Amino acid sequence: MFPLYKSSDFVITVREPSWWTKQTGTAYAFTHPIFGCVIKTLKQSDEHGRYWFRGANPSSVSSRTLGAIDPAMPLYRVLFKISKPTKSLTAS
């Protein structure tokens, strides 16, 4: 989900039980059967209870290409991220 998350970032997540209400607009990490580990934002759920996600970058994998995510798939809500410092922290 570049530019929101970079490959050097660490993300803190919590696995959501199936009974937790999923929130649209919230970032989730999950393992996609084709694309592997991804972080996407929940766009909507459909009439079959499946989840549709979107990326933050216009060139990311589209919702249509990603496809509907089965509600049985473990979803991990992203709580926050830890980014690598951009400047060296040295004493002066």
C-alpha positions as CSV (number, residue, x, y, z in Angstrom):
1,M,0.0,0.0,0.0
2,F,2.8,2.4,-0.9
3,P,2.9,5.3,-0.3
4,L,1.1,4.7,3.1
5,Y,3.3,1.7,3.9
6,K,6.9,1.1,2.7
7,S,8.7,-2.3,2.5
8,S,10.9,-1.2,5.4
9,D,7.9,-0.5,7.7
10,F,6.8,-2.7,10.5
11,V,3.1,-3.0,11.1
12,I,1.4,-4.1,14.3
13,T,-1.7,-6.1,13.7
14,V,-4.3,-8.0,15.6
15,R,-6.1,-11.1,14.2
16,E,-9.8,-10.3,14.1
17,P,-12.2,-13.0,15.3
18,S,-14.9,-13.7,12.7
19,W,-17.5,-12.1,15.0
20,W,-15.8,-8.7,15.1
21,T,-17.5,-6.2,12.8
22,K,-15.2,-5.3,9.9
23,Q,-14.9,-1.6,9.3
24,T,-14.8,-0.1,5.8
25,G,-11.9,2.3,5.4
26,T,-9.8,0.3,7.8
27,A,-6.5,-1.3,6.7
28,Y,-6.2,-5.1,6.9
29,A,-3.3,-7.5,6.3
30,F,-4.0,-10.9,4.9
31,T,-2.5,-13.6,2.8
32,H,-3.9,-13.6,-0.7
33,P,-3.6,-17.0,-2.6
34,I,-2.0,-15.4,-5.6
35,F,-0.4,-12.1,-4.4
36,G,0.9,-13.3,-1.0
37,C,0.9,-11.1,2.0
38,V,-0.9,-7.8,1.3
39,I,-2.1,-4.8,3.1
40,K,-5.3,-3.3,1.7
41,T,-8.2,-1.1,2.8
42,L,-11.6,-2.6,3.2
43,K,-13.9,-1.1,0.5
44,Q,-17.1,-3.0,1.1
45,S,-18.7,-6.4,1.8
46,D,-21.1,-7.9,-0.7
47,E,-24.4,-9.7,-0.4
48,H,-22.6,-13.0,0.1
49,G,-20.6,-11.7,3.0
50,R,-17.3,-11.6,1.1
51,Y,-14.9,-8.6,1.5
52,W,-13.7,-6.3,-1.3
53,F,-10.4,-4.4,-0.7
54,R,-8.7,-1.5,-2.5
55,G,-5.1,-0.2,-2.5
56,A,-4.0,3.3,-1.8
57,N,-1.8,3.6,-4.9
58,P,-3.5,4.1,-8.3
59,S,-1.1,1.5,-9.7
60,S,-1.8,-1.2,-7.1
61,V,-3.7,-4.4,-7.8
62,S,-7.3,-3.5,-8.5
63,S,-10.3,-4.7,-6.4
64,R,-11.5,-6.7,-9.4
65,T,-8.1,-8.4,-9.9
66,L,-7.7,-9.1,-6.2
67,G,-11.2,-10.5,-6.2
68,A,-13.6,-11.1,-3.3
69,I,-12.1,-12.4,-0.1
70,D,-13.8,-15.2,1.7
71,P,-15.0,-14.3,5.2
72,A,-13.3,-17.5,6.5
73,M,-9.8,-16.1,5.5
74,P,-8.0,-14.7,8.6
75,L,-7.9,-10.9,8.5
76,Y,-5.4,-8.9,10.6
77,R,-6.5,-5.3,11.4
78,V,-3.5,-2.9,11.1
79,L,-3.3,-1.0,14.4
80,F,-0.2,1.1,13.6
81,K,3.1,1.1,11.7
82,I,6.6,1.7,12.7
83,S,8.7,3.5,10.1
84,K,12.4,3.5,9.7
85,P,13.8,6.9,10.7
86,T,14.6,9.1,7.7
87,K,17.5,10.9,9.4
88,S,20.4,9.6,11.5
89,L,19.9,10.2,15.2
90,T,23.4,11.3,16.3
91,A,24.4,13.5,19.2
92,S,25.8,16.9,18.4
